[in-house]
Amino acid sequence: MMIAPLVMISAATANAAGDAQRGRVIFALAAGCGCHTPPEGPIGAGGGKVPTPFGTFYGTNITSDFVTGLGAWSDAEIAAAIRAGIRRDRSAEAPAMPYYQYAGMADTDVADLIAYLRSLPPVRRTNRAHEGELPLARWAYRAWRLLFVRWPPRVASAPTVGVERGGYLVDHVSICGDCHTPRTRLGAPERSMYLAGTAHGPSGKPVPNITPHQTGLAKWDTDDLVSLLTLGMLPNMDNVQGFMADVIDGHGGGPGYKDAPESDRRAIAEYLRTILPIDNDVSRK
């Protein structure tokens, strides 16, 4: 079922000692792993709400607490959850956790991220059960993997500069497609509409087209995009709101895009200006 190869990769990641400071940058670029931080904080304590057509999911506690968090998990187990969607009990994770995008995250970045997660103060907060999960859902998640997941190749270390780094960050760290790419009725990304936005985003609200089309970001230049990712400022001097504001500022007081290196924000901006323009005016749907 293509699970074992990824578990082997994840286990290999555990052999490398991560750096928590570098991991904080990856955490920031990964939108502060916002689903795992409640609105009031603390960082990683679990409880972020993820509404989906298949029920409401809640981010788990990823602090270093040994009872309700990741304190008792091995590095290999954490890596397998991030990049393979394998839970500690060996069951398949729901695709509400975008492991299939994190699967392309470089070994070194995964090791650094794990080091950062281990540095989070332990918070004793019991994980909240999913609401509306169907019977036999865990078996359905395995079938979903077989039908829809295209596993990216293993990457030992990430690109470091320019458009290539921007593409890596967009697809495998910041996972912009998780919100900005529409999905089928079975929750699979519509790859032909890559980053073209959707009228029905994760919170039920429109998510904009971020391709360089007239219905997207055609009128934006690279500096406009960098400003957005740094300050949350739109070219018309308005500010982004909601989840995207938290992505930039950081969930629950944690790091967000604004805390990442300017070179990484610029790499993302440069990449978004190179992708295929797609006509999709979500405001009219």
Kinemage of the C-alpha trace (Angstrom):
@kinemage 1
@onewidth
@group {chain A} dominant
@subgroup {mainchain}
@vectorlist {calphas} color= white
{ca met a 1} P 0.000 0.000 0.000
{ca met a 2} L 3.006 2.247 -0.428
{ca ile a 3} L 3.174 2.776 3.327
{ca ala a 4} L 6.303 0.803 4.115
{ca pro a 5} L 8.650 2.767 1.799
{ca leu a 6} L 7.656 6.032 3.401
{ca val a 7} L 8.030 4.643 6.890
{ca met a 8} L 11.543 3.551 5.953
{ca ile a 9} L 12.311 7.054 4.705
{ca ser a 10} L 10.888 8.558 7.857
{ca ala a 11} L 12.937 6.219 10.007
{ca ala a 12} L 16.061 7.300 8.142
{ca thr a 13} L 15.244 10.893 9.020
{ca ala a 14} L 15.454 10.047 12.693
{ca asn a 15} L 19.149 9.241 12.325
{ca ala a 16} L 19.977 12.901 11.711
{ca ala a 17} L 20.202 15.270 14.672
{ca gly a 18} L 17.968 18.261 14.037
{ca asp a 19} L 18.535 21.900 14.926
{ca ala a 20} L 15.653 23.533 16.819
{ca gln a 21} L 16.468 27.050 15.602
{ca arg a 22} L 16.322 25.964 11.975
{ca gly a 23} L 13.234 23.957 12.857
{ca arg a 24} L 11.528 27.116 14.111
{ca val a 25} L 11.944 28.571 10.616
{ca ile a 26} L 10.386 25.464 9.052
{ca phe a 27} L 7.552 25.685 11.598
{ca ala a 28} L 7.018 29.337 10.647
{ca leu a 29} L 6.996 28.526 6.931
{ca ala a 30} L 4.575 25.677 7.609
{ca ala a 31} L 2.019 28.284 8.712
{ca gly a 32} L 2.959 27.640 12.314
{ca cys a 33} L 1.299 24.222 12.004
{ca gly a 34} L -1.791 26.266 12.807
{ca cys a 35} L -4.270 23.412 13.119
{ca his a 36} L -2.297 22.213 16.137
{ca thr a 37} L -2.523 25.513 18.010
{ca pro a 38} L -5.770 26.741 19.567
{ca pro a 39} L -6.669 30.406 18.939
{ca glu a 40} L -5.761 31.340 22.503
{ca gly a 41} L -2.508 29.328 22.473
{ca pro a 42} L -0.238 27.928 23.712
{ca ile a 43} L 1.754 26.854 20.688
{ca gly a 44} L 1.118 23.270 19.613
{ca ala a 45} L -1.332 22.439 22.391
{ca gly a 46} L -3.917 21.055 19.985
{ca gly a 47} L -7.517 21.906 19.325
{ca gly a 48} L -7.392 23.916 16.105
{ca lys a 49} L -10.659 23.309 14.260
{ca val a 50} L -10.607 21.841 10.730
{ca pro a 51} L -14.130 21.629 9.251
{ca thr a 52} L -14.438 19.319 6.232
{ca pro a 53} L -17.314 17.722 4.268
{ca phe a 54} L -16.374 14.486 6.060
{ca gly a 55} L -16.630 15.779 9.609
{ca thr a 56} L -14.834 18.243 11.837
{ca phe a 57} L -11.280 17.437 12.790
{ca tyr a 58} L -9.188 18.947 15.572
{ca gly a 59} L -5.432 19.333 15.499
{ca thr a 60} L -3.613 17.143 17.987
{ca asn a 61} L -1.312 18.175 20.816
{ca ile a 62} L 2.243 18.325 19.415
{ca thr a 63} L 3.991 19.702 22.495
{ca ser a 64} L 6.537 17.624 24.386
{ca asp a 65} L 4.024 16.434 26.982
{ca phe a 66} L 4.517 12.698 27.602
{ca val a 67} L 0.845 11.885 28.133
{ca thr a 68} L -1.146 13.972 25.647
{ca gly a 69} L 1.612 15.214 23.325
{ca leu a 70} L 4.653 13.838 21.504
{ca gly a 71} L 6.980 13.403 24.467
{ca ala a 72} L 6.851 9.594 24.358
{ca trp a 73} L 7.102 9.400 20.557
{ca ser a 74} L 10.358 8.500 18.837
{ca asp a 75} L 11.744 10.752 16.107
{ca ala a 76} L 10.894 8.052 13.566
{ca glu a 77} L 7.277 7.935 14.736
{ca ile a 78} L 6.919 11.707 14.466
{ca ala a 79} L 8.521 11.697 11.012
{ca ala a 80} L 6.174 8.921 9.871
{ca ala a 81} L 3.170 10.949 11.005
{ca ile a 82} L 4.400 14.082 9.206
{ca arg a 83} L 5.444 12.569 5.891
{ca ala a 84} L 3.572 9.283 5.651
{ca gly a 85} L 0.347 9.915 7.555
{ca ile a 86} L 0.983 6.911 9.788
{ca arg a 87} L -0.278 7.154 13.348
{ca arg a 88} L 1.581 5.685 16.265
{ca asp a 89} L -0.843 2.747 16.333
{ca arg a 90} L 0.059 2.122 12.649
{ca ser a 91} L -3.360 3.210 11.363
{ca ala a 92} L -3.697 5.679 8.490
{ca glu a 93} L -4.183 9.334 9.280
{ca ala a 94} L -7.144 11.235 7.821
{ca pro a 95} L -6.233 13.355 4.775
{ca ala a 96} L -7.257 16.408 6.797
{ca met a 97} L -3.601 16.106 7.811
{ca pro a 98} L -1.792 16.987 4.540
{ca tyr a 99} L 0.944 14.375 4.957
{ca tyr a 100} L 0.843 13.722 1.210
{ca gln a 101} L 2.258 17.234 0.691
{ca tyr a 102} L 4.683 17.123 3.617
{ca ala a 103} L 5.926 13.846 2.115
{ca gly a 104} L 8.182 15.933 -0.129
{ca met a 105} L 9.794 17.754 2.798
{ca ala a 106} L 13.556 17.242 2.889
{ca asp a 107} L 15.103 14.893 5.457
{ca thr a 108} L 17.081 17.722 7.033
{ca asp a 109} L 14.013 19.947 7.365
{ca val a 110} L 11.986 17.146 8.966
{ca ala a 111} L 14.769 16.504 11.476
{ca asp a 112} L 14.974 20.225 12.291
{ca leu a 113} L 11.201 20.500 12.659
{ca ile a 114} L 11.150 17.561 15.057
{ca ala a 115} L 13.892 19.197 17.120
{ca tyr a 116} L 11.782 22.354 17.343
{ca leu a 117} L 8.657 20.427 18.345
{ca arg a 118} L 10.635 18.771 21.129
{ca ser a 119} L 11.637 22.228 22.362
{ca leu a 120} L 8.010 23.311 22.877
{ca pro a 121} L 7.045 23.428 26.560
{ca pro a 122} L 4.879 20.460 27.530
{ca val a 123} L 1.168 21.199 27.787
{ca arg a 124} L -1.196 18.631 29.308
{ca arg a 125} L -4.258 18.908 27.074
{ca thr a 126} L -6.252 15.885 25.985
{ca asn a 127} L -6.766 15.562 22.253
{ca arg a 128} L -10.284 16.195 21.054
{ca ala a 129} L -12.013 13.442 19.081
{ca his a 130} L -13.079 14.058 15.509
{ca glu a 131} L -16.748 14.886 15.044
{ca gly a 132} L -18.862 13.148 12.424
{ca glu a 133} L -16.226 10.580 11.482
{ca leu a 134} L -17.889 7.702 9.641
{ca pro a 135} L -17.658 4.050 10.759
{ca leu a 136} L -14.660 2.230 9.277
{ca ala a 137} L -13.186 5.640 8.392
{ca arg a 138} L -9.623 4.472 9.069
{ca trp a 139} L -9.993 1.823 6.357
{ca ala a 140} L -11.419 4.453 4.036
{ca tyr a 141} L -8.339 6.597 4.642
{ca arg a 142} L -6.159 3.734 3.427
{ca ala a 143} L -8.250 3.443 0.271
{ca trp a 144} L -8.017 7.216 -0.228
{ca arg a 145} L -4.229 6.978 -0.122
{ca leu a 146} L -4.195 4.309 -2.806
{ca leu a 147} L -6.538 6.226 -5.087
{ca phe a 148} L -5.289 9.788 -4.784
{ca val a 149} L -1.821 10.147 -3.272
{ca arg a 150} L 1.127 10.653 -5.593
{ca trp a 151} L 4.162 10.249 -3.393
{ca pro a 152} L 6.921 12.736 -4.240
{ca pro a 153} L 10.503 11.460 -4.432
{ca arg a 154} L 12.706 11.515 -1.369
{ca val a 155} L 14.726 14.693 -0.946
{ca ala a 156} L 17.742 14.601 1.376
{ca ser a 157} L 18.223 18.377 1.485
{ca ala a 158} L 16.085 21.231 0.217
{ca pro a 159} L 16.840 23.734 -2.562
{ca thr a 160} L 18.314 26.856 -1.031
{ca val a 161} L 17.630 29.757 -3.394
{ca gly a 162} L 15.352 31.211 -6.034
{ca val a 163} L 12.312 29.827 -7.804
{ca glu a 164} L 13.313 26.214 -7.109
{ca arg a 165} L 13.267 26.880 -3.369
{ca gly a 166} L 10.000 28.760 -3.707
{ca gly a 167} L 8.365 25.789 -5.401
{ca tyr a 168} L 9.671 23.447 -2.719
{ca leu a 169} L 8.296 25.669 0.056
{ca val a 170} L 4.916 26.196 -1.637
{ca asp a 171} L 4.372 22.490 -2.306
{ca his a 172} L 5.975 20.727 0.661
{ca val a 173} L 6.382 23.131 3.591
{ca ser a 174} L 3.915 26.001 3.343
{ca ile a 175} L 1.530 23.650 1.468
{ca cys a 176} L -0.329 26.551 -0.152
{ca gly a 177} L -2.288 24.078 -2.253
{ca asp a 178} L -4.040 22.759 0.839
{ca cys a 179} L -6.253 25.858 0.816
{ca his a 180} L -5.758 27.411 -2.628
{ca thr a 181} L -6.339 24.313 -4.792
{ca pro a 182} L -9.979 23.187 -5.111
{ca arg a 183} L -10.903 19.619 -4.243
{ca thr a 184} L -13.126 16.938 -5.677
{ca arg a 185} L -16.117 15.588 -3.802
{ca leu a 186} L -13.858 12.914 -2.350
{ca gly a 187} L -11.446 15.511 -1.004
{ca ala a 188} L -8.666 14.976 -3.539
{ca pro a 189} L -6.893 18.056 -4.941
{ca glu a 190} L -7.931 18.995 -8.483
{ca arg a 191} L -4.440 19.050 -9.946
{ca ser a 192} L -5.573 20.797 -13.133
{ca met a 193} L -6.602 23.753 -10.930
{ca tyr a 194} L -3.305 24.036 -9.054
{ca leu a 195} L -3.467 27.092 -6.764
{ca ala a 196} L -6.392 28.541 -8.732
{ca gly a 197} L -8.498 29.171 -5.637
{ca thr a 198} L -11.874 27.871 -4.599
{ca ala a 199} L -15.221 29.337 -3.655
{ca his a 200} L -15.493 26.784 -0.857
{ca gly a 201} L -12.326 26.815 1.205
{ca pro a 202} L -11.586 24.895 4.411
{ca ser a 203} L -13.685 27.317 6.493
{ca gly a 204} L -16.462 27.433 3.908
{ca lys a 205} L -15.308 30.810 2.622
{ca pro a 206} L -13.708 31.691 -0.739
{ca val a 207} L -9.944 31.249 -1.046
{ca pro a 208} L -8.366 33.390 -3.780
{ca asn a 209} L -6.738 32.362 -7.021
{ca ile a 210} L -2.977 32.846 -6.580
{ca thr a 211} L -1.915 31.965 -10.115
{ca pro a 212} L -0.633 34.825 -12.340
{ca his a 213} L -3.954 35.124 -14.189
{ca gln a 214} L -6.125 38.260 -14.412
{ca thr a 215} L -8.523 36.548 -11.989
{ca gly a 216} L -5.575 35.936 -9.677
{ca leu a 217} L -2.301 37.751 -9.107
{ca ala a 218} L -1.531 39.025 -12.626
{ca lys a 219} L -1.444 42.652 -11.456
{ca trp a 220} L 0.806 41.903 -8.494
{ca asp a 221} L 4.575 42.193 -8.693
{ca thr a 222} L 7.064 40.273 -6.583
{ca asp a 223} L 7.341 43.053 -3.994
{ca asp a 224} L 3.549 43.093 -3.581
{ca leu a 225} L 3.633 39.397 -2.743
{ca val a 226} L 6.562 39.770 -0.353
{ca ser a 227} L 4.706 42.591 1.412
{ca leu a 228} L 1.654 40.371 1.770
{ca leu a 229} L 3.692 37.521 3.247
{ca thr a 230} L 5.481 39.901 5.629
{ca leu a 231} L 2.834 42.402 6.704
{ca gly a 232} L -0.429 40.929 5.488
{ca met a 233} L -0.828 44.054 3.352
{ca leu a 234} L -2.665 43.946 0.017
{ca pro a 235} L -1.695 46.273 -2.851
{ca asn a 236} L -4.873 48.322 -2.187
{ca met a 237} L -3.632 48.892 1.387
{ca asp a 238} L -6.245 46.568 2.874
{ca asn a 239} L -5.179 43.735 5.204
{ca val a 240} L -5.801 40.014 4.968
{ca gln a 241} L -8.044 38.547 7.633
{ca gly a 242} L -8.860 35.184 9.150
{ca phe a 243} L -6.673 32.130 8.716
{ca met a 244} L -4.246 33.837 6.317
{ca ala a 245} L -3.622 36.589 8.846
{ca asp a 246} L -2.726 33.917 11.401
{ca val a 247} L -0.473 32.197 8.857
{ca ile a 248} L 1.483 35.432 8.471
{ca asp a 249} L 1.503 36.582 12.088
{ca gly a 250} L 1.671 33.162 13.727
{ca his a 251} L -1.013 31.112 15.444
{ca gly a 252} L -1.382 31.534 19.186
{ca gly a 253} L 1.694 33.731 19.478
{ca gly a 254} L 3.928 31.318 17.571
{ca pro a 255} L 6.099 32.078 14.540
{ca gly a 256} L 4.514 32.731 11.143
{ca tyr a 257} L 5.632 33.791 7.678
{ca lys a 258} L 6.765 37.172 9.005
{ca asp a 259} L 9.393 35.390 11.107
{ca ala a 260} L 10.877 33.444 8.191
{ca pro a 261} L 13.884 34.782 6.273
{ca glu a 262} L 13.001 37.464 3.738
{ca ser a 263} L 14.775 35.386 1.101
{ca asp a 264} L 12.272 32.566 1.638
{ca arg a 265} L 9.267 34.870 1.364
{ca arg a 266} L 10.745 36.291 -1.831
{ca ala a 267} L 11.419 32.810 -3.215
{ca ile a 268} L 7.743 31.934 -2.683
{ca ala a 269} L 6.684 35.161 -4.403
{ca glu a 270} L 8.994 34.538 -7.355
{ca tyr a 271} L 7.711 30.992 -7.771
{ca leu a 272} L 4.048 32.031 -7.745
{ca arg a 273} L 4.756 34.368 -10.659
{ca thr a 274} L 6.065 31.447 -12.760
{ca ile a 275} L 3.216 28.940 -12.433
{ca leu a 276} L 0.513 28.293 -15.031
{ca pro a 277} L -2.110 31.089 -15.101
{ca ile a 278} L -5.608 29.673 -14.588
{ca asp a 279} L -8.876 31.518 -15.165
{ca asn a 280} L -10.906 31.088 -11.976
{ca asp a 281} L -12.733 34.073 -10.488
{ca val a 282} L -13.858 32.644 -7.155
{ca ser a 283} L -15.727 35.850 -6.296
{ca arg a 284} L -18.325 35.026 -8.949
{ca lys a 285} L -19.066 31.503 -7.716
